[in-house]
């Protein structure tokens, strides 16, 4: 879902994965658009809610990538680090 935020991705996944079991897996690769809109913590909330509601299914989160075309101290790279760091600690 290019261009989508984590709210939209997790909402669609709720319907698509309703019948999944512990033998199934979900891979979510997102967050860049949340970071770009300065809504990192909001995206993190949607990820946490989704994962917590899927205790019987494996969920893998692919972190938002570091932008090598920006300075390491750029706002977007800092937010990507926050999203990744907060989710891993959860």
Wavefront OBJ file of the C-alpha trace (Angstrom):
o trace
v 0.000 0.000 0.000
v 2.453 2.675 -1.136
v 1.667 6.093 0.300
v -0.362 4.690 3.199
v 0.167 5.357 6.864
v 0.263 2.660 9.524
v -3.308 3.449 10.549
v -4.562 2.452 7.091
v -2.263 -0.546 6.790
v -3.245 -2.036 10.145
v -6.936 -1.354 9.517
v -6.831 -3.300 6.255
v -4.762 -6.070 7.840
v -7.336 -6.550 10.621
v -9.883 -7.677 8.035
v -7.432 -9.600 5.863
v -5.894 -11.573 8.737
v -8.933 -12.220 10.935
v -8.738 -15.994 10.426
v -4.976 -16.363 10.823
v -3.580 -18.851 13.336
v -0.215 -19.518 14.994
v 1.015 -21.185 11.795
v 0.568 -17.925 9.857
v 2.796 -14.864 9.746
v 2.247 -11.201 8.935
v 5.036 -8.900 7.763
v 4.463 -5.155 8.082
v 6.875 -2.855 6.334
v 5.780 0.699 6.935
v 6.124 3.845 8.938
v 7.907 6.116 6.481
v 4.801 8.164 5.751
v 4.028 8.513 9.462
v 7.583 9.734 10.052
v 7.360 12.169 7.161
v 4.194 13.687 8.678
v 5.723 13.943 12.165
v 3.306 11.292 13.468
v 5.789 8.642 14.545
v 4.208 8.001 17.927
v 0.746 7.746 16.376
v 2.055 5.117 13.931
v 3.694 3.271 16.793
v 0.365 3.167 18.632
v -1.351 1.548 15.637
v 1.433 -1.040 15.360
v 1.266 -1.887 19.057
v -2.522 -2.171 19.012
v -2.404 -4.440 15.980
v 0.284 -6.721 17.420
v -1.430 -6.935 20.801
v -4.635 -8.071 19.108
v -2.799 -10.828 17.191
v -1.378 -12.935 20.016
v -1.984 -16.149 18.040
v -0.169 -15.006 14.879
v 3.475 -14.220 14.210
v 3.924 -10.551 13.329
v 7.192 -9.228 11.926
v 7.824 -5.493 11.690
v 10.322 -4.197 9.142
v 11.663 -0.892 10.415
v 11.466 2.324 8.472
v 14.761 2.723 6.637
v 17.470 5.232 7.410
v 17.579 7.918 4.726
v 21.145 8.059 3.440
v 20.358 11.076 1.289
v 19.799 13.140 4.460
v 22.116 14.102 7.294
v 22.337 11.544 10.084
v 20.946 14.216 12.421
v 17.986 15.065 10.192
v 14.505 15.101 11.673
v 13.378 12.172 9.507
v 16.326 9.976 10.499
v 15.782 10.819 14.166
v 12.097 9.870 13.887
v 12.961 6.604 12.097
v 15.272 5.760 14.989
v 12.530 6.596 17.510
v 10.008 4.368 15.720
v 12.447 1.475 15.509
v 13.779 1.867 19.041
v 10.372 2.191 20.654
v 8.892 -0.738 18.840
v 11.792 -3.068 19.626
v 11.511 -2.189 23.329
v 7.745 -2.914 23.390
l 1 2 3 4 5 6 7 8 9 10 11 12 13 14 15 16 17 18 19 20 21 22 23 24 25 26 27 28 29 30 31 32 33 34 35 36 37 38 39 40 41 42 43 44 45 46 47 48 49 50 51 52 53 54 55 56 57 58 59 60 61 62 63 64 65 66 67 68 69 70 71 72 73 74 75 76 77 78 79 80 81 82 83 84 85 86 87 88 89 90
